[in-house]
Amino acid sequence: MYEHDLIFESDGLKLSGTLCLPGPTGQSPGVLLIPGSGQMDRNENSPKLQLNAFHDLSGFLARSGIASLRYDKRGVGKSEGDYWATGFKDRIQDAFEALGELKQQDTIQPHQVFIIGHSEGAVIAAKMASEGANVAGAILLAGSARSGEAVLKWQASQIGKGLKGVNGWLVRTLHIDVAKAQQKELDRIKGSKKDFYRRQFLVKVNAKWLREFMAYDPAVDLPRVTVPMLAITGSKDIQVDPADLERMAGLVRTPFECHEIQGMTHLLRLTNGDGQISDYRSEIKRPIAPELLEIVLHWLQERISESTAEQRPVRSKV
């Protein structure tokens, strides 16, 4: 496995990424890895949670003969820009620029390039696939098929059910309506015009991103996807509804495959618990779910084989 950093531009900013290759020479199929929401860097690590999912996934792919590009978001890691002034639409643009950078690498087979997104990255991957991104396929890890606002409301309901300790005690004792409190917060965000604000003077909130994310509904674009698609969600995911897999299947008109992995959470790890956020720090100590890796690799290898067959010259019989 060989890695080296590279720089590409988006909206006048220099964004930094890592190209991971199976070997030092030759051309390989390639995958663009699009990270989830929050201050995630190229490895899917944030100040609050060291997920490291894309570091591990890129290594797995490289050992299987597939290259990848992962990158730091605007204003994160080594990338330029202001994270707090970056919207959902900006992140889509950045992903398109990263894809272009990957496809022009001499070590990449340009007709065998795929996109893999996790969480918000999965929504972006679906959006790209619906807008004519020149790729051989798209993989959605913990993606959704409903508006961003609907996703946030569903998340709140699931998280509210699993609140433990002091937070759970406060909600029960004070009879706090979690859904009502969240709706009030979302309405405040939708009515704001600033890029960010501070909640209770402490927690910084990316209002611009939230407004754009809440307004976007993947269900509008999923029928416009033009490439094969694979979607995988865990049965214990409390941040996106696993039932969205069935909804995607009814919307996507290209070859579509989906899997609900039993016991897998939003962090792409297996758990014996209920998948609540309070358990995330212990979950990240475990490896990515082996079944997910197997499904992703098998699907990619099948698409690569089909693409290779299409590229072979047809010999006429004499």
C-alpha positions in Angstrom: 0.0 0.0 0.0 1.3 3.4 -1.0 0.0 6.8 0.2 0.8 10.4 -0.7 -0.9 13.7 0.0 -2.2 15.9 -2.8 -3.8 19.3 -3.1 -6.8 20.3 -5.3 -8.8 23.5 -5.6 -12.5 24.2 -5.0 -14.1 27.6 -5.0 -10.6 29.2 -4.9 -9.6 27.2 -1.8 -6.9 24.6 -1.5 -8.2 21.3 -0.1 -5.9 18.6 1.1 -6.4 14.8 0.6 -4.6 11.5 0.6 -4.3 9.2 -2.4 -4.0 5.6 -1.3 -2.7 3.2 -4.0 -2.4 -0.6 -4.1 1.1 -0.3 -5.5 3.8 2.2 -6.8 3.1 1.6 -10.5 0.4 0.7 -12.9 -3.3 1.9 -13.0 -6.0 0.8 -10.6 -9.7 1.3 -10.2 -10.4 4.2 -7.8 -12.9 5.3 -5.2 -13.7 8.8 -3.9 -14.5 8.6 -0.1 -17.0 11.4 1.0 -17.1 11.9 4.8 -20.1 12.3 7.1 -21.4 15.5 8.8 -19.5 17.5 11.3 -15.8 18.5 11.4 -14.7 15.3 9.9 -11.2 15.1 8.4 -10.1 12.7 5.6 -10.1 9.8 8.0 -13.5 10.6 9.4 -12.1 11.9 12.7 -13.5 14.9 14.4 -12.5 16.7 17.6 -15.2 14.8 19.5 -15.0 11.4 17.9 -12.1 9.6 16.3 -14.0 7.3 14.0 -11.1 6.6 11.6 -13.4 4.7 9.3 -12.0 6.1 6.0 -8.4 5.4 7.1 -9.4 1.8 7.6 -11.6 1.5 4.6 -8.9 2.9 2.2 -6.4 0.5 3.6 -8.8 -2.4 3.0 -9.5 -1.3 -0.5 -5.8 -0.9 -1.3 -5.0 -4.4 -0.1 -7.8 -5.6 -2.5 -6.3 -3.7 -5.5 -8.5 -0.6 -5.4 -7.1 2.9 -5.0 -9.0 5.7 -3.1 -8.9 9.4 -2.4 -10.0 10.8 0.9 -9.9 14.5 1.8 -10.3 17.0 4.6 -13.4 19.2 4.5 -13.2 23.0 4.1 -11.7 24.5 7.2 -10.8 21.0 8.6 -7.4 19.4 8.9 -5.0 20.8 6.2 -7.8 22.2 4.0 -8.3 25.9 3.6 -11.6 27.7 4.2 -14.0 28.5 7.1 -15.8 25.4 8.3 -18.5 27.5 9.9 -19.3 29.4 6.7 -19.5 26.2 4.6 -22.9 25.1 3.5 -24.3 21.7 2.2 -24.1 23.0 -1.4 -20.4 23.9 -0.9 -19.6 20.4 0.2 -21.3 19.0 -2.9 -19.1 21.3 -5.0 -16.0 20.1 -3.1 -16.8 16.5 -3.7 -17.2 17.1 -7.4 -13.7 18.8 -7.5 -12.2 15.9 -5.5 -13.7 13.5 -8.0 -12.1 15.4 -10.9 -8.8 15.3 -9.1 -9.0 11.5 -8.6 -10.0 10.8 -12.2 -7.0 12.8 -13.6 -4.4 10.8 -11.7 -2.1 8.7 -13.9 -2.4 5.8 -11.5 -6.2 5.6 -11.8 -8.3 3.9 -14.4 -10.7 6.8 -15.3 -13.5 4.5 -16.5 -13.4 2.5 -13.2 -14.0 5.3 -10.6 -16.7 5.0 -8.0 -17.9 7.2 -5.1 -18.6 6.0 -1.6 -20.3 8.3 0.9 -21.0 7.9 4.6 -24.0 9.6 6.3 -24.0 13.1 4.9 -21.5 11.9 2.4 -24.0 9.3 1.2 -26.5 12.0 0.5 -23.9 13.9 -1.4 -22.9 10.8 -3.4 -26.5 10.2 -4.4 -26.8 13.9 -5.4 -23.7 13.6 -7.6 -24.9 10.4 -9.2 -28.2 12.2 -10.1 -26.3 15.1 -11.6 -24.4 13.1 -14.2 -21.1 12.5 -12.3 -19.0 10.4 -14.6 -18.6 7.4 -12.3 -19.0 3.6 -12.6 -21.2 3.4 -9.5 -22.1 4.8 -6.1 -22.2 3.3 -2.6 -24.3 4.8 0.1 -23.2 3.9 3.7 -25.9 4.9 6.2 -27.7 7.1 3.6 -31.2 8.5 3.7 -34.1 8.9 1.4 -36.0 11.8 3.1 -35.4 15.5 3.6 -32.7 16.6 5.9 -35.3 18.1 8.3 -37.1 14.8 8.5 -33.8 13.0 9.2 -33.0 15.3 12.0 -36.5 14.9 13.6 -36.2 11.1 13.3 -32.8 11.2 14.9 -34.1 13.3 17.8 -36.9 10.8 18.5 -34.5 7.9 18.5 -31.9 9.6 20.7 -34.6 10.8 23.1 -35.8 7.3 23.7 -32.3 6.2 24.7 -31.2 9.1 26.9 -29.5 7.8 30.0 -27.9 9.2 33.2 -28.5 12.8 34.1 -29.9 13.8 30.7 -32.4 11.0 30.8 -33.4 11.9 34.3 -33.9 15.6 33.5 -36.1 14.8 30.5 -38.3 12.4 32.5 -38.4 14.6 35.6 -39.1 17.9 33.9 -41.4 16.2 31.3 -39.4 17.8 28.5 -40.9 17.2 25.1 -37.8 16.4 23.0 -39.6 16.7 19.7 -41.1 20.0 20.5 -37.8 21.4 21.8 -36.0 20.3 18.6 -38.7 21.8 16.4 -38.3 25.1 18.1 -34.5 24.9 17.5 -35.0 24.0 13.8 -37.5 26.8 13.3 -34.9 29.2 14.7 -32.3 27.9 12.3 -34.6 28.2 9.3 -35.4 31.7 10.2 -31.8 32.8 10.6 -29.6 34.3 8.0 -26.2 34.0 9.6 -23.6 31.3 8.8 -23.5 30.3 12.4 -24.6 31.2 15.9 -24.0 30.0 19.4 -26.6 27.9 21.2 -26.9 29.1 24.8 -23.8 31.2 24.2 -21.6 28.0 24.2 -22.3 25.5 21.4 -21.4 26.8 18.0 -24.0 25.8 15.3 -23.4 25.8 11.5 -26.7 27.4 10.6 -25.9 27.8 6.9 -25.2 24.1 6.5 -28.3 23.1 8.5 -30.6 25.4 6.5 -29.4 23.9 3.2 -29.3 20.3 4.5 -32.8 20.5 6.0 -34.2 21.9 2.7 -32.7 19.1 0.5 -34.7 16.0 -0.2 -32.8 13.1 -1.8 -36.1 11.5 -2.9 -36.3 14.1 -5.6 -33.0 13.2 -7.1 -32.8 9.4 -6.5 -35.0 8.6 -9.6 -32.5 10.6 -11.7 -29.5 8.5 -10.7 -27.9 7.1 -13.9 -25.3 4.6 -12.4 -25.6 1.3 -10.4 -26.0 1.9 -6.7 -25.4 0.0 -3.5 -26.9 1.1 -0.2 -26.0 -0.3 3.3 -27.4 0.7 6.6 -27.2 -1.0 10.0 -30.2 -2.3 11.9 -29.2 -0.3 15.0 -28.6 3.0 13.2 -30.3 5.7 15.2 -29.2 8.6 12.9 -30.8 7.4 9.7 -33.8 5.1 9.4 -32.9 1.6 8.1 -36.4 1.6 6.5 -35.1 4.2 4.0 -33.4 1.3 2.2 -36.8 0.1 1.0 -37.8 3.6 0.0 -34.5 4.0 -2.0 -35.3 0.7 -3.8 -38.6 2.1 -4.9 -37.1 5.3 -6.2 -33.8 4.3 -7.9 -34.3 3.2 -11.5 -30.8 1.9 -12.2 -29.5 -1.5 -10.9 -29.9 -1.2 -7.1 -28.7 -3.4 -4.3 -29.3 -2.8 -0.6 -28.4 -4.5 2.7 -29.5 -4.0 6.3 -26.7 -5.4 8.4 -28.0 -6.7 11.7 -26.4 -5.2 14.8 -24.5 -2.4 12.9 -24.7 1.2 14.1 -24.2 4.5 12.3 -20.5 4.2 13.1 -20.4 1.1 10.8 -19.5 -1.1 13.8 -21.4 -4.0 15.3 -22.8 -3.7 18.8 -24.7 -5.9 21.3 -26.3 -2.7 22.8 -29.0 -0.4 21.4 -26.7 1.7 19.2 -27.2 4.9 21.3 -24.8 7.8 21.1 -23.7 7.3 24.7 -22.0 4.0 23.5 -20.2 5.6 20.5 -16.8 6.0 22.3 -16.7 2.3 23.1 -17.9 1.3 19.7 -15.1 3.0 17.8 -12.6 0.7 19.5 -14.1 -2.1 17.4 -13.2 -2.7 13.7 -15.6 -1.8 10.8 -18.2 -4.5 10.5 -16.6 -7.3 8.4 -19.9 -8.0 6.5 -19.9 -4.4 5.3 -16.4 -4.7 3.9 -17.3 -8.0 2.2 -20.4 -6.6 0.6 -18.6 -3.4 -0.6 -15.7 -5.3 -2.1 -17.8 -7.9 -3.8 -20.0 -5.2 -5.4 -17.0 -3.2 -6.5 -15.3 -6.2 -8.0 -18.4 -7.1 -10.0 -18.8 -3.6 -11.4 -15.0 -3.5 -12.2 -15.3 -6.8 -14.0 -18.2 -5.6 -16.0 -16.4 -2.3 -16.9 -13.3 -4.2 -17.9 -15.4 -6.4 -20.2 -17.0 -3.4 -21.8 -13.6 -1.9 -22.5 -12.1 -5.0 -24.3 -12.0 -4.5 -28.1 -14.3 -6.8 -30.0 -12.4 -9.0 -32.4 -14.1 -9.7 -35.7 -14.2 -13.3 -36.9 -12.5 -14.0 -40.2 
